[in-house]
């Protein structure tokens, strides 16, 4: 099978970039894989280092005067390679692929993954759903429910992120303490390391954890060390940490490609986002053996069994976070057991091979549907009449969805 993956992020797209990279690498073992990304993107640079994958620079968010030139470049790429499937991952690349394949005699099947919880009831979404989507992948049950309620996207299936099992890095206590001390200054036996690779954007909610730490008794607060991976924080964010008196206890690592060495020295992971579809960072941390603290938003709670392998708190609630931190400080043995349960869940529910197999099944289903004989009544319709009928049906479906949403 010939597969084209597209992703519009110019810089680093976080878990979405990881999703595309890992899928492309896995599929390239048995299939011809191409990845199209904007020039200089993090994903593009990563893919260029991988064997068996062709990397192509396509700007999916160009200035208006370059839009059609980039679309025609994409059209030539699709026509020359005759891809079986184009897997799109966001609105900009989805729109451009839809336009690029218009009128082609041999069209690829377009598979769309909905990675976020942004509304999907706009006219642009309706166009892409009606004329540029064969199959739809929702990354969580929450996203599937949202799409069914407010959009026209067809053939929706839930495929949650799979995570590659990290190399077995079970540190002995001496090495664990050494690494914690070197990275975070956590040199005592009762130190507690919290970590997050979910990013440093304001909507990631990590500032609520900082505020929660200030609510703890001083002796308890001094035991905590925190690391955050992602883009460098703003001046205002650093100032907030300093005002809370926690700058010596919080480490901003900057962007890093692999966090396994950090997770191996971490007690509890956290993703305290204000909106989240599922969170690759959460699942990666749990697979590495970290109990996880998450907010009750979007698909985040689908990762965690409360008080078994993690905790769920309301968003924007530092006091609720502080209560969990007190429990973590008071019950270290319980936390270690919860980390073990998180690792077990990672092996059974976050299996990477199952994730790849399920995604490939969507590709096969889309291609198989395209080669089935069309119903004679539809095949015999003149092109203009057939297009009018399709547009009319799609418009009626869109109106029904709008009424349900209202």
N, C-alpha and C positions, 0 to 999 in steps of 0.2 A: 504494500500500500504506500502511496505517496501522500505525505502529510505536511501541510504548512501551518505553523503556529505564528500568530501575530500578537503583538503586545505594544501598546501605545506609550508607555511610560518613558519619558526622556531621561530622567535620572534613575533613582532606585525606586522600584515599585513594591518593595517589601515582600510579603508572602505571595503576592501574585507573580512576581518575578521567579520566586522559588518554584512555584507551581509549574510554570511553563518550562523552566530549565530542567526540572526533574522528570517531567513527562517526556520532553524531547529526548533527553538522554536515554530513558528507558525504551522508548519506541524505536530509537535509532539502531537498536541491536538487530531488529528484524525488518525494519522498514526504511524507506527513503525519507529523511526528515529535513525540512528547511525551517528556519526561524527568521521572521522579519521583524525588526525593531528599529527605532529611531537611531540615527548615527550617534555614537558615543554613549549610548545608554548602558546602564550597569548590566542588564541582561545580555545585550549584544556583546559586550566585552567578555562576559562569562562564556557565552556560547562559542565564541571564536576560539577558545582554548580547548573545546571539547572535540574529540574525534568523531567522525562519521556524521557530523551535522553541518549543513550549509547555512551560513549566516548572511543575511541580506539587509542592507540599510534602506529602510523605508520610513519616511516621516509621516506619521499618522495625524499629526496636529500642525500642519504647515501653515504659513501665512496664506491669506486668501489667493494671492496671485500665483502661488505654487501648488495649490490644492489639486488642480486637474492634471498637472504634470506628474505629481506623485501618484495619483490614481491611475494614470496611464502606465506608469512604470510597474505598478502592482498588477495591472491587467496583463501586461506582457509577460510578467513572471508567471502568473497563473496559467495563461494560455500556453506558454512554451513548456512548462513542466507538467501540465495536465494532472494537477493534483486530484486525488480522490476526495480528500477532506481538507477543509480549511477550518482550523480551530481558533476562533476569535475570543478575546478576553476583556473587551471593554467597548464602550460606545464609539470612540473615535475610530478604532481599527475595524469594528463591526460595520460602521457606516461606509468606510472606504472600500471594504471587501464587497459589500452589497452592490455598490456602484461599479466596481471593477469587473464583476462577473455579469453585469446586465448585458443581455444580448449574445453571450457566448454560446456557440453551438454545443460545446461540451463544458458543462458547469460542474464544479466540485460541490460536494455537500458541505454546508456551513453549520458547524457546531459551535454554540455559544455557551460559555460558562459565565454565570452571574456570580461575581465575587463579592459584591457589596450589598448593602441594604438601602441604597438610594431608590427613590420611587421609580416605578417602571410603567407609569400610566401616561407618559407624554406621547405626542404625535410621532416623534422620532422613534420611540420604542415600538409603537404600533407599526410603523413602516418597516423597521428592521425585523420585527417578529413575523410580519406577513409576507415579506418579499426577500428576506435574507437570512432565514433560519430554518434548518432542517430538524435539528435536535437541540434541546436546551438542558444544560447541566446546572443544577442548583447545588451549592456547596454545603447546604444545611437544610434541615426540615423547615426552619424558620423562613429561609429564602424561597423554598418551594411554595409554602403557604402564601407568601406575599405575592409571588408571580402569578399564582392561580387566581388570587383575589383581584388583582388590579391590572393584569397585562394579557396580551394575546399570544405570548410565547408558546409554541407548540411542543408537544412530546417532552414534557419536563421529567427529568429523573434526578434523584439525589445521589451524588457521589461525594462523600466527605473526604477531606485531604488524607492521603496516606503519608506516612513518615518513614523514611529510611531508618532502620535500626542503627543507632550509633555503634561504632566499634566498642566492644566491651571494655569500658574504662572504669573498672571498680577500684577506686583508689584505696590503698590502705590508710589507716588513720594518720600516720606520720606524713605521708605525701599529701593527703587532703589538707592537713593543717598548714603545711609548707606552702601549698598553692594558694590557699585562702589568705595567708599572711602576705605573700608576694603581691597578689592582685589587689587586695582590699584592706590590708592591715588587720585582718581578723585573726589574731594570733592566739586567742584564748580558747579553751575547750567549750565555753558556753556562748561563743559568738554565733550569731545567726545570719546567714547570707541569703538575701532576697535578690532575685534577678528577673529581668525582662528583656526579651529581644523583639518586643512588639513595636518599638519605635518611640520617639521622643516628642511627637506632635501633641498639641494641647488636647486633642480629642482622645488620646490614649489614656488619659486619666491618671498618669503616674504622679501628678502633683497632689492628688488626693492621698496617696500613700505618704508623701512627704508630710502633709498636714497631720495625717494619722499618727506618725511617729512623734510629733510634738505633743500629742495628747497622752503619751505613755509616761509613767514615772521615769525620772532621769536615769536611775540605775538600769532599768529595763531598756530604755532607749539606746543607751551606750552599747548594748550588746549587738545591735543590728548594723549590718553593712549592706549596701544596695548597689547593684550595677545595672546600668541601662544601656542597651545597644541600639544604635540608630544614628540619624543625623545629629550633628553637634547642636546642643541646645542654644537658644537665643540668649542674648544678654539679660533680658528680663527673666527668663527661666532660671539662669544661674543666680541672679540676684535674689530670687524668691528662695532658693535653696540656702543661700548664705544668710538671709534674714531669719530663716528657721533654725540657724545654727547647726546645719547638718552637712555643710560642704565637705567636711573631713570624712564623713561616713558614706558619701554617695559618689560613685565613679561613673562618669560618662565615657564609654569605651569608644564612641564613634562608630561608623559603619564597619562591620566585620562579616566575612563570608560564612564562617563556621563558628558556632557558639558552644560546641560540645565540650571544649576544654573549660569553659566557664560554667556550664551546667553541671559538670562533674564535681565542681566545688560549691554547688548551690544547694541550699536546704529547701527553699520554697520559691516557685516562680509566680509571677503575677501578670495578669492582663486586665486592666481596669478601665477598658474603653467605654466611651459613651454610645458608640454604635459599632457593631462588629458582626460580620456574617458567620464566622466560625473561629478563625485564628489559627494559622499554621504555627505561630510562635508558641501558643499554648500546647498544642498537640506534640510539638517537638520537645518541649520541656518535660511533659508527662512521660513521653517515651524514654527520656533520659533518666527518669526516676525522681522527678521533682513533683511533689504535691503542688497544686496550682490554685491560686486565689483569683477569682474572676468576678466580673459584674453580671448582673441579671439583665443583659441586653442582647438582642438579636439571637444568633446561634451559639453564643459563648456557653450558656449553661448546658448545651448538648455534649460538651466535652467532659464535664465533671459530675461525679456522684457526690453530693454534699456530705462532708464529714467521713467520707471513705477514701477518696483520692484528691480531695480539694475542698474549697469553700466557695460559696456564692454570696455576694453582697449586693445591695442596691447601688446603682451608679451615683457618683457625686456624694458619697456618704463617708467622710473620714472617720466618724465615730464607729460605724460598723466595721470598718477596716481595722481600727485600733482594737476593737474587741477580739478580732481574729488574731491579731499580732500578740495580744496578751496570752491567748490560748497557745499559740506557737511557742512563746517563751516559757510557759509553765509546763508544757507537755512535750518535751523533745523526743521522747521515745515514741509517742503517738504520731508525731510528725514523720519520723523515719519510717514507721509502718505505712503511713499514707503514701509516702514516696514509693515504697515497694508496690503498693496497689496501683499507683499511677503507671509504673513501669509495666506491670502485668496487663493493664488496659491497653497500653501502647502496643504490646505484642499481639493482642487478640482483636482489637477494634480499629487500630490505626495502621494496619498492615499495608506496606507500600505496594507489594505485588498484587494484592486484592484491588487496590485503588487503580493501578495501571490496567489490570484485566477488565475492570468495570468500564473504564473510559474507552478502552479498545472495543468493548462490546457495543458502546454507543456508536462508534465509527462504523462498525460492521452493519449495525441495524440501519444506519442512515444510507449507506451505500446499497445495501440489499433492497431497501424500499425504492431507491431511485431506478433500479433496473427491472422492477416488476412491471408487467404490462399495464398501461393505463386503462381505465374503463373505456370501452368503445365510445360511449356517448360523449365523454370528455375529449377523447383523441380526435373525434370527427368535427369538433367545433372549430370554426375559423378563429385565427389567433386573436383578432380584436374582440370577438365575442367572448372568447375564453378569458382574456384578461379582464374584461368588464365584469364577468361573473365572479372571478376571483376577488377583484377589488370590492364588489358589492358584499360578498360574504364576509370578507375581512372587516369591512366597515361596520357591518351589523354586529360582529363579534366584539369589536372595540366598544361600540355603544352599550352592549350588554354589560361588559366589564366595568364601564364607567358608572352605570346604574347601580351595580352591586357595590362598588366602592363608595358611592354616595350613601 
